[in-house]
Each structure stands twice: as C-alpha cells, then as structure tokens.
Amino acid sequence: MVKVDHLSFSYGEKDVLREISFEAEEGQLLCVLGSNGVGKSTLFRCILGLLTGYRGEVTVHGTSTRHLSTRQMAKLVAYIPQSTAPAFHYSVEDIVLMGTAASLHPMAVPGKREQELALQSLEKLGIAHLRNRCFHHLSGGERQLVVIARALAQQSKVLMLDEPTASLDFGNQMKVLTVIREIAREGYTVIQTTHNPEHTYLFADQVLALHNGSVLAKGTPQQVITAEIMGKMYGIDVNVTSVYEDRARICLPGNLFGTTVS
C-alpha cells in the first residue's frame, strides 16, 4: 500500500534521512520507532508531500506522490498530527465532518451523505454520544479519538499518525492504541511514529527502527525490540524481558472494541 524507496532528505547541508526504504502493507500497523529528533516527523512530511526536496521515491497504491496536489493526496492518505487545536469552538460532529472535505467540490458544503459518514465514524469508535460536545471541552483521549474519526470519515485507506499518544495518560494511551490496532485489522494501512518501545511491542505488526537518520532494523516486534538494538538506539544498557509469551494474553478490560491485544 505504501512503499518508500531509498528516501533521503537534508535541511541545508545537514542530512536528516539517509536511504530509507520500507513497505507498509494493508491490514498492518507499522510503528516507526526512534528517539526524539531522529527524523520520524521529517519522514512523515516527505511521505505526505509537505517536504518536496527529498531524493528517492514514495508510492501509495502504486502511485508516485511527488507531484500530487494536496486534494489528491488527501484521497489516498489521512494524516493525524500529535495535537489538534482548532481556532474556533467547533462541535465534535463538525470536526469529523471536516474529514469529508477532500471528496467535495471546493465550493460545496457537507450534505446528508457526509453527515452519515461522520456519524458512522463516531459510532465506529464508540464516541457518537460526544457529537454535540465542543471539541475544546473534551479530554485528551477523547480528542484523539475524534481526530481518528475525522480520518476515517476522509475514507482514505492509509492512516498516518505522528506520536498519537504523546500527551495522554496511561489509560488513554492504551485505549487509543487499541483503536488504532483494530483499524489496521479492518484492512487499513496504518503507520504511526513513537519513541516508546513498549507500545511498539504490544501493538505493532511491523517495526521500522530509525537511528541517526537511517534504518537500524526492520521486522516484527520480537525481531526488533531486543537489548542490542534498543541499547544502540537509545544509548543506554537495557534488558528486554517478555512478561507474556503470547501477547494475546494481555487484556484491556472495557476497551472500545471488546477484544484483547494480540
């Protein structure tokens, strides 16, 4: 679904990304793991076309994204930033309706079909009861679920999330990550950045570990989350211990989809 081939990027003379290559497949959650400042957000900006001076190739559904317009890109990929703070006091439903804009004529307004898509997205995440609430009055976890609902309403089959749990407490981190995992299982291609190896081990299908702007390792969580790789990535001596042999035994009571993490 998403293929990055030998992507490199520099800010002036400073190399930030060097020869990054990977594929993210349909129905999988790929975590891009790395310490702060390693180039995760820059990689996202290149993939999304927000930075255009990169070398290499990015394709989505086999289409090169280099010369796509913002509207064309929005039909392929939905982007969820670390934080969302609208200038005006929009309702939750209005925020989610914004996700349908890519499929509308520039001068058109959302109609019945778009309203139904917004409601379906809210219901899918179990937050339809928030539809008339002011977005600014929600908790951090609720806000993240709303922007994920907005991404679903956009009807793009690729979701990219930049550290979606960075400002959340532990409970909301688990809720949001469970939602993201379930979305991938339903056939979406999901790519998210994180600096937390524990989150990666629990929820990811594939891991892309970045270090000094290059790919340090790529594979399953069990292959990548090792003492050697974590020590090199974060510059500390660590021990990696698996508490459970089977991740499916880790249960999150009352999660939004009624399933265990597996």
Backbone torsions as a table, in degrees:
resi	resn	phi	psi	omega
1	MET	NA	-45.4	177.2
2	VAL	-126.2	127.1	179.4
3	LYS	-129.1	127.4	176.4
4	VAL	-115.6	125.4	-172.9
5	ASP	-125.4	110.1	175.3
6	HIS	52.3	48.2	-178.6
7	LEU	-82.4	128.8	175.9
8	SER	-132.4	147.7	179.9
9	PHE	-150.5	143.9	179.3
10	SER	-133.1	142.8	167.8
11	TYR	-97.1	100.6	-173.6
12	GLY	66.1	-123.2	179.0
13	GLU	-94.2	0.4	-178.5
14	LYS	-91.9	114.4	176.6
15	ASP	-74.3	126.6	-179.8
16	VAL	-106.6	-41.2	178.5
17	LEU	-125.6	137.5	-177.2
18	ARG	-130.9	111.4	170.8
19	GLU	52.2	51.9	179.3
20	ILE	-82.3	123.6	177.8
21	SER	-135.0	132.0	174.8
22	PHE	-169.1	167.3	173.9
23	GLU	-128.4	140.7	173.8
24	ALA	-116.0	125.1	-171.0
25	GLU	-103.0	159.8	177.5
26	GLU	-61.1	137.2	177.5
27	GLY	80.7	11.1	-179.2
28	GLN	-126.6	151.2	172.2
29	LEU	-104.1	115.1	176.9
30	LEU	-102.8	122.6	176.0
31	CYS	-100.0	126.8	173.0
32	VAL	-93.8	108.5	-171.4
33	LEU	-106.2	136.9	177.5
34	GLY	178.3	162.0	179.0
35	SER	-71.4	167.9	179.3
36	ASN	-60.9	137.0	176.9
37	GLY	81.4	10.5	-176.6
38	VAL	-82.5	-13.5	177.7
39	GLY	115.0	12.3	-177.6
40	LYS	-63.4	-48.0	-179.1
41	SER	-68.1	-35.5	176.6
42	THR	-63.6	-40.2	176.0
43	LEU	-59.0	-44.2	178.2
44	PHE	-61.4	-44.0	-178.0
45	ARG	-64.2	-34.6	176.4
46	CYS	-67.8	-46.1	180.0
47	ILE	-60.7	-39.3	-177.7
48	LEU	-79.5	-7.3	-179.6
49	GLY	82.7	9.5	178.2
50	LEU	-76.6	-24.4	170.8
51	LEU	-117.2	126.7	-171.9
52	THR	-110.1	-8.1	-174.6
53	GLY	-88.5	23.0	-178.0
54	TYR	-83.8	160.9	173.1
55	ARG	-106.2	147.7	-176.2
56	GLY	108.6	-163.7	-173.8
57	GLU	-140.4	139.7	174.3
58	VAL	-125.0	127.2	177.4
59	THR	-128.2	144.1	174.4
60	VAL	-127.0	124.7	-174.5
61	HIS	54.8	32.7	179.6
62	GLY	80.4	1.6	-179.2
63	THR	-103.3	126.7	175.6
64	SER	-65.3	133.9	-177.1
65	THR	-93.6	-1.1	-171.1
66	ARG	-59.2	-38.2	-174.8
67	HIS	-113.4	17.5	178.9
68	LEU	-76.9	145.4	174.1
69	SER	-75.6	167.7	178.4
70	THR	-58.9	-41.9	179.7
71	ARG	-65.6	-41.8	178.3
72	GLN	-64.4	-40.3	179.5
73	MET	-66.2	-37.7	-178.5
74	ALA	-64.9	-24.8	177.6
75	LYS	-75.7	-18.2	-178.9
76	LEU	-100.5	-38.9	-171.5
77	VAL	-133.9	134.2	172.2
78	ALA	-105.1	130.5	-176.2
79	TYR	-110.4	132.4	178.6
80	ILE	-119.7	108.8	-177.1
81	PRO	-75.1	174.7	-179.6
82	GLN	-61.6	-39.3	-179.0
83	SER	-144.4	151.7	179.2
84	THR	-131.3	124.7	-178.7
85	ALA	-139.7	83.6	179.3
86	PRO	-58.6	147.0	-179.0
87	ALA	-70.2	-28.0	-177.7
88	PHE	-110.4	163.6	-176.1
89	HIS	-87.1	74.4	178.5
90	TYR	-77.4	151.9	173.0
91	SER	-76.8	164.4	176.8
92	VAL	-58.1	-43.4	-179.1
93	GLU	-62.4	-39.9	178.7
94	ASP	-64.6	-40.3	178.7
95	ILE	-60.4	-45.8	-178.3
96	VAL	-69.2	-36.8	177.3
97	LEU	-59.0	-30.1	179.3
98	MET	-59.8	-24.7	179.1
99	GLY	-67.6	-18.7	-179.3
100	THR	-87.4	-2.2	-173.0
101	ALA	-62.4	-32.2	-175.8
102	ALA	-63.7	-24.9	-178.2
103	SER	-95.3	0.9	-178.1
104	LEU	-102.5	154.5	170.0
105	HIS	-62.6	145.3	-176.9
106	PRO	-52.4	-30.2	-178.0
107	MET	-100.1	2.9	-177.1
108	ALA	-85.7	161.1	175.8
109	VAL	-117.1	152.4	179.8
110	PRO	-58.3	135.9	179.3
111	GLY	-110.6	-158.5	-176.3
112	LYS	-62.3	-42.7	-179.5
113	ARG	-60.5	-44.5	-178.7
114	GLU	-66.7	-38.6	177.7
115	GLN	-63.9	-38.0	177.8
116	GLU	-66.9	-39.7	177.3
117	LEU	-61.9	-42.2	179.9
118	ALA	-63.0	-44.8	-179.5
119	LEU	-65.6	-40.7	178.4
120	GLN	-61.0	-40.0	179.6
121	SER	-65.6	-41.9	178.2
122	LEU	-64.8	-42.1	179.4
123	GLU	-65.5	-36.6	-179.2
124	LYS	-60.6	-35.5	-179.0
125	LEU	-95.3	3.7	176.7
126	GLY	72.4	26.9	-177.1
127	ILE	-125.8	24.3	179.5
128	ALA	-62.0	-26.2	179.7
129	HIS	-67.7	-11.3	179.3
130	LEU	-94.5	1.5	-167.2
131	ARG	-56.7	-33.2	-178.1
132	ASN	-97.6	1.2	178.9
133	ARG	-76.0	152.0	173.6
134	CYS	-73.4	131.6	-178.0
135	PHE	-56.7	-37.2	-177.2
136	HIS	-69.5	-16.4	-177.1
137	HIS	-95.6	6.1	-179.0
138	LEU	-89.2	160.3	173.0
139	SER	-73.7	168.4	180.0
140	GLY	-59.9	-42.7	179.3
141	GLY	-65.0	-41.1	178.2
142	GLU	-64.2	-39.5	178.6
143	ARG	-61.5	-42.6	179.9
144	GLN	-64.0	-38.9	178.1
145	LEU	-65.8	-35.5	178.9
146	VAL	-66.1	-43.7	-179.2
147	VAL	-70.9	-27.4	172.3
148	ILE	-67.9	-40.8	175.9
149	ALA	-61.1	-39.1	176.3
150	ARG	-60.5	-41.1	178.6
151	ALA	-64.6	-38.9	178.2
152	LEU	-66.0	-38.7	178.5
153	ALA	-65.4	-21.9	178.2
154	GLN	-69.7	-19.1	176.5
155	GLN	61.3	31.5	170.9
156	SER	-93.5	139.0	-175.5
157	LYS	-88.1	2.0	174.9
158	VAL	-119.2	125.5	178.0
159	LEU	-115.6	132.2	177.5
160	MET	-123.3	122.7	-175.4
161	LEU	-121.7	124.6	-178.5
162	ASP	-96.2	102.6	-179.5
163	GLU	43.4	64.7	-172.7
164	PRO	-66.5	-14.4	-178.3
165	THR	-113.8	16.0	-171.3
166	ALA	-57.5	-36.4	-174.3
167	SER	-111.5	17.4	-175.5
168	LEU	-102.5	153.0	173.3
169	ASP	-74.8	173.4	-172.4
170	PHE	-58.4	-45.4	-178.6
171	GLY	-60.5	-46.4	180.0
172	ASN	-69.8	-31.6	174.8
173	GLN	-59.1	-46.8	-178.8
174	MET	-65.2	-40.4	179.3
175	LYS	-63.0	-47.9	-177.3
176	VAL	-66.5	-42.1	-179.8
177	LEU	-67.3	-34.3	175.9
178	THR	-64.1	-42.2	176.8
179	VAL	-60.4	-47.0	-178.9
180	ILE	-60.3	-43.1	179.3
181	ARG	-61.7	-42.8	-178.6
182	GLU	-67.9	-34.4	176.6
183	ILE	-62.4	-42.8	177.4
184	ALA	-60.7	-41.7	-179.2
185	ARG	-62.3	-24.3	-179.1
186	GLU	-85.0	6.1	173.4
187	GLY	112.1	-0.2	176.9
188	TYR	-79.8	154.3	167.4
189	THR	-95.2	118.1	-174.8
190	VAL	-120.0	126.4	176.4
191	ILE	-122.6	125.8	177.2
192	GLN	-134.1	147.3	175.0
193	THR	-95.0	150.5	176.7
194	THR	-161.0	155.8	171.3
195	HIS	-112.3	11.1	-175.9
196	ASN	-106.5	105.6	-178.1
197	PRO	-65.6	-27.7	179.0
198	GLU	-66.2	-43.9	175.8
199	HIS	-59.0	-42.6	-179.2
200	THR	-61.7	-45.2	-177.9
201	TYR	-63.9	-39.4	-175.6
202	LEU	-74.9	-35.1	-166.3
203	PHE	-117.0	-24.1	-171.3
204	ALA	-79.5	150.3	168.0
205	ASP	-90.4	-40.0	177.9
206	GLN	-133.6	152.2	-178.8
207	VAL	-128.9	133.8	171.6
208	LEU	-113.3	108.2	-177.9
209	ALA	-95.2	124.0	-179.4
210	LEU	-106.4	142.5	177.0
211	HIS	-150.3	125.2	-179.0
212	ASN	53.7	37.9	174.9
213	GLY	80.0	5.6	-179.3
214	SER	-126.2	166.2	176.8
215	VAL	-77.9	116.8	177.9
216	LEU	-85.4	-39.1	-180.0
217	ALA	-160.6	154.0	177.4
218	LYS	-145.0	130.6	179.3
219	GLY	163.5	-160.7	177.9
220	THR	-73.2	163.5	176.7
221	PRO	-55.7	-39.2	-179.6
222	GLN	-64.8	-31.4	179.8
223	GLN	-78.5	-31.9	-172.3
224	VAL	-97.6	-38.4	-177.1
225	ILE	-82.4	78.1	178.3
226	THR	-121.5	161.3	-179.3
227	ALA	-60.2	-40.6	-178.2
228	GLU	-65.0	-48.4	-177.4
229	ILE	-69.3	-42.5	179.2
230	MET	-63.9	-39.1	178.7
231	GLY	-62.7	-41.6	179.2
232	LYS	-70.1	-38.0	-176.8
233	MET	-68.6	-42.0	-173.5
234	TYR	-106.7	-3.2	175.8
235	GLY	70.9	28.4	178.7
236	ILE	-137.7	160.1	175.2
237	ASP	-84.9	125.5	-178.0
238	VAL	-133.7	157.0	168.9
239	ASN	-113.5	135.8	178.2
240	VAL	-109.9	118.9	-178.6
241	THR	-124.7	129.3	176.5
242	SER	-90.8	112.9	-179.0
243	VAL	-70.6	-36.8	-179.9
244	TYR	-120.1	133.2	176.1
245	GLU	-67.6	-32.8	-178.3
246	ASP	-118.4	116.9	-178.1
247	ARG	-60.4	-24.0	-178.7
248	ALA	-64.2	-16.3	179.7
249	ARG	-79.7	-8.5	177.5
250	ILE	-85.8	111.3	-173.1
251	CYS	-107.8	136.9	175.6
252	LEU	-108.8	99.5	-177.2
253	PRO	-58.9	134.0	173.6
254	GLY	70.8	20.7	179.7
255	ASN	-68.8	165.3	-166.3
256	LEU	-67.5	-21.8	-177.7
257	PHE	-109.1	2.8	176.3
258	GLY	66.9	28.8	-179.3
259	THR	-127.5	168.0	173.2
260	THR	-93.7	162.1	177.0
261	VAL	-76.3	129.9	179.0
262	SER	-149.1	NA	NA
